[in-house]
Amino acid sequence: MRTLEPLTTKGKKLRVGDRVRLETTEATELNGVTVIPQGTPAIGEVTEVRNKGMWGKSGKINARVLSMKVNGRQVRMTGAFDDKGTTGTAGVVGSVVLLPVAGFFMTGTSANIPAGAPVAGFLDEDVIATAAR
C-alpha cells in the first residue's frame, strides 16, 4: 500500500485521530483471480503525534491501517507506519556549554511521511472470493 497524502508535524496541524487516505499498489490474486484490485482505497488513522520542540526534541508520527473497501464491503486491516524527525541533541549540548539559555531555542526536525510512502497492511478478516467457472 501507499499513502495518498503527505503527513507532517510541521505547522502543528496534524492530530491524533486524523484519517489518512491509502491505496493498494499491487493487485492481490488468489489462484489467478484478482481478489483485491490495484488502487483499492483504504483508510488509516494517526495514533500519535509529537511536534518538535525545545531542547532538541524531534517530531514524531505514528499511524495504523484501519480498513479497505473490497467489492462494496469494508474489510478490517492491521498494519502500522511511522516517522521520527532527527533530534538536535548534539547542537543543544554544544550550545548549552557556551550559553545555557541557547538550548531552550534549539529544536529537532519535524516528522514527515510523504505522499506515496510505502505502508505494509494486512487483512484482519476473510475476503469472499468467487471462483470463475
C-alpha positions as CSV (number, residue, x, y, z in Angstrom):
1,M,0.0,0.0,0.0
2,R,1.0,3.7,-0.1
3,T,-0.1,7.0,1.3
4,L,-2.1,9.3,-0.9
5,E,-1.3,12.5,1.1
6,P,1.6,13.8,3.0
7,L,1.7,13.8,6.8
8,T,3.9,16.2,8.7
9,T,4.3,17.7,12.2
10,K,5.4,20.9,10.6
11,G,2.8,23.6,11.2
12,K,1.4,21.6,14.2
13,K,-1.9,20.8,12.3
14,L,-1.7,17.0,12.5
15,R,-3.9,15.5,15.3
16,V,-4.4,12.0,16.8
17,G,-7.5,10.5,15.1
18,D,-6.9,12.2,11.7
19,R,-7.8,9.9,8.9
20,V,-5.2,9.1,6.2
21,R,-6.1,8.0,2.7
22,L,-4.2,5.0,1.4
23,E,-4.4,2.7,-1.6
24,T,-3.1,-0.7,-2.7
25,T,-0.1,-0.5,-5.0
26,E,-0.5,-4.1,-6.4
27,A,-3.4,-6.4,-7.1
28,T,-3.9,-9.3,-4.8
29,E,-4.6,-12.6,-6.5
30,L,-5.9,-16.0,-5.4
31,N,-5.5,-18.9,-7.9
32,G,-5.1,-16.4,-10.7
33,V,-8.2,-14.4,-9.8
34,T,-7.8,-10.8,-8.7
35,V,-9.4,-10.5,-5.3
36,I,-8.2,-7.0,-4.4
37,P,-7.5,-4.8,-7.4
38,Q,-4.6,-2.4,-7.6
39,G,-5.7,1.1,-6.5
40,T,-8.3,-0.2,-4.0
41,P,-8.8,2.6,-1.4
42,A,-8.0,2.1,2.2
43,I,-8.1,4.2,5.4
44,G,-5.5,4.7,8.1
45,E,-5.6,6.7,11.3
46,V,-3.0,8.8,13.1
47,T,-2.4,7.3,16.6
48,E,0.4,9.5,18.0
49,V,1.7,13.0,17.2
50,R,4.6,14.7,18.9
51,N,5.6,18.1,17.5
52,K,9.3,19.2,17.5
53,G,10.2,21.3,20.5
54,M,12.7,22.9,22.7
55,W,16.0,21.3,23.8
56,G,16.3,19.4,20.5
57,K,13.1,17.4,20.7
58,S,12.2,15.9,17.3
59,G,8.8,15.4,15.8
60,K,7.1,12.0,15.6
61,I,4.1,10.5,13.8
62,N,2.6,7.0,14.4
63,A,-0.3,5.8,12.3
64,R,-2.1,2.5,11.7
65,V,-4.1,0.9,8.9
66,L,-7.8,0.5,9.6
67,S,-9.7,-0.9,6.7
68,M,-10.2,-1.0,2.9
69,K,-13.3,-1.2,0.7
70,V,-13.4,-4.5,-1.3
71,N,-16.4,-5.3,-3.5
72,G,-18.5,-2.8,-1.7
73,R,-17.7,-4.3,1.7
74,Q,-15.5,-2.7,4.4
75,V,-12.7,-5.1,5.4
76,R,-10.7,-4.7,8.7
77,M,-6.9,-4.4,8.3
78,T,-3.9,-4.2,10.5
79,G,-0.5,-2.5,9.9
80,A,1.4,0.5,11.1
81,F,3.7,3.2,9.7
82,D,5.6,6.0,11.3
83,D,8.4,8.6,11.1
84,K,10.5,10.4,13.5
85,G,12.5,13.6,12.9
86,T,16.1,13.9,13.9
87,T,17.0,15.2,17.4
88,G,19.1,18.2,17.9
89,T,20.9,16.8,20.9
90,A,24.5,17.5,19.8
91,G,23.6,21.1,19.0
92,V,21.9,21.6,22.3
93,V,24.8,20.1,24.3
94,G,27.3,22.3,22.4
95,S,25.2,25.5,22.8
96,V,24.5,24.9,26.5
97,V,28.2,24.8,27.2
98,L,28.7,28.2,25.6
99,L,25.4,29.8,26.6
100,P,23.0,27.9,28.9
101,V,19.8,29.7,27.6
102,A,20.6,28.7,24.0
103,G,19.4,25.1,24.4
104,F,15.9,26.5,25.1
105,F,15.8,27.7,21.5
106,M,17.3,24.6,19.7
107,T,14.7,22.2,18.2
108,G,14.9,18.9,16.4
109,T,13.3,18.4,12.9
110,S,9.7,17.7,12.1
111,A,8.5,14.2,11.2
112,N,7.4,13.8,7.6
113,I,5.7,10.9,5.7
114,P,5.4,12.0,2.1
115,A,2.6,11.1,-0.3
116,G,3.4,7.8,-2.0
117,A,5.3,6.4,1.1
118,P,5.1,2.6,1.3
119,V,2.8,1.1,4.0
120,A,2.5,-2.5,5.0
121,G,-1.1,-3.6,5.5
122,F,-2.6,-7.0,6.3
123,L,-6.1,-8.3,6.1
124,D,-7.6,-8.8,9.5
125,E,-10.6,-10.8,8.3
126,D,-11.5,-13.1,5.4
127,V,-12.4,-11.6,1.9
128,I,-15.0,-13.5,0.0
129,A,-13.7,-14.5,-3.5
130,T,-15.9,-16.1,-6.1
131,A,-14.2,-18.7,-8.4
132,A,-14.8,-18.4,-12.2
133,R,-16.4,-21.5,-13.8
